[in-house]
Structures are given as structure tokens and as C-alpha cells.
């Protein structure tokens, strides 16, 4: 059976793109630009939604009253802006700006004690301790929060890099797929960060074409078999 619907923000008015829709049996898709999704499941499955690494509770398929219109709302911060003309975003400029905005977080390192040898007037050397670093070591909660935020920023940056290369325009051009199939294909064969970093443009295109052959034939395969092997 199939479950379809739309994912909105908490206002239930604004659809959200690129929300992952997953089943407990391992199938998945992502919402399109209008927040729509379409996923094939079994009656014993449960489905859940994930946005920016924040999953929702699981919803048993058997309890969904209207499988053809299973709409949900998820929390996200939305900035309301007046209607203006917006130029297409540049991934590289956005990435550089994000690094600049959060430079202190990206450059944060867990504090440790450092010492130095300081000669005194009598010719003897003494060991000094950096008091600032010593104090910072005891800011456990602040350090923990900062490291967690740093990991989240790095994870989001990596996911944006994958999405930048593995985009709908390229996939549609190479496969001819349209919604909802293109969403299912992209969820199933979304490349790993390692693959995205390794492949040049030609290799990346070949990966999409080969993956599509398996998808079209209905063959389940571990996408990591496409990784480049080094001698």
C-alpha cells in the first residue's frame, strides 16, 4: 500500500521541502518543493519523518485513517520575509559565509592543560600552567553544548554538500525520472559523503546512471559498491 501527504511547518500553512520520510522496513523518500511525499509500505510498517536530524515519533501504518492524505506538521524556525526577488543561492558562497558566521564554533577545541617552561632571574626554570585553559576545563556543560553544536554544523554542512552535487536537476537529466519516482530513487541511492568527495563529475554521473539501472530493475543493492577503490 502507499502513504502520501504533505509536510508543513508548525503553522500548517508553509510546506517543507527535503524532509526525509522513512519506514521501519527501510524504505524512504523525501518531500518535494511543495512538501508532498509518496512512499510504499506494508501494513505492518511504521513511518516517521526526519528534518535536520530531528526525527518525529513513529506512526503505525495500520492506525493511519487516511493513507492518501496523511499530512503532518513539524517544528522549525521560519523567518517571515516580505515578497522580494531572490537570486539563486550559491552553494560555495553560502558555505563560506556559514563558516565565517560560526568561526568560533568550527574552530572550537576541547580545552586541555598546557604548560610552559619559564626561566626565572636566578637561572632556574619553572613550569607554568595556562590558567585560562585550566578554568575552561571546568566549564563542562558549556563545552559539551559547544561540541554538540559543532558536530551538528559539520553534519549539516556535509549534507548540504551531498545535496549540492546529488540534485534533482542532474538526476532528472540523466534518468528522466519525475516525481514521485525521482524522490524514491534519490532517497534510496543518496551517496555517502566519501563517494561525493571522491567522484569527479564524470564518475558522479556514471554512478547515477548505474544506480538507476538497479533501481529500474527493482534490485536492492548496497550503494557503497560504487565507491572508488584505491590500489
Phi, psi and omega in degrees: 000166181238146174243132178219162180169201182225141177256124180246167171281185187295341178282347183064022180240327185257117178289152182243127179272154173065031171275130178284133177242117189232152176245157181290347177273356175107357179276158181197164176205180176227153180288148179274191184296343178258008179081005183279150174217164182207120183220138178266129183220172172256165182293341180272353181286166164233151177239155177210166186238147181222130180224123183054046177064022178242100183280152174272173171297162178275141180246111179300130182302322183297340182261358181280114187290322183234087184298336182276353180211058179269085181269142177224163175241137177233155184280132169203154178278123181243126178264116180279122182239151175293161180290117180220162175280127183242127177287155178300135183289145178256118185302314184294318179294320178298318181295316178296319180295320179296320178296321179291317182297324184245035183304317182297325180286314181298326184269000183294137175232143181300126184297147175215170181273128174242148181231163180215154177268122182242114178291141176255169184303334182279001178093353179272147179263141177236154181265125179252148179248135178289108185293326179298316179292324178297318179294317181297331179299334184265004175270063189302309185295316180297316180296320181296316179296319181295318179295322179294319178295321178298315179298321180294318179297318179295317179298315179296321179297319179293318180295322178294324178295317178297315181295328179297319181274318182265075186250162185297324180300314180292316181297317179296320180297323184271337184244335184079008181287149174233170177296144004269356184298322182297327179292318179295317179298315183291329177288320183287322185247023176302124185289158175283167177299319181300315179296317182295325179285325185284315190286134168280180185300320181294314180296324180294318177296320179295322177300315181296316180297315180292320179297322179297325178299317178292319180298315181296326180277355180073026182263123177279131183213147176286116185298341182289352176293343180276356182298147177286131179262129179265143179294000000 
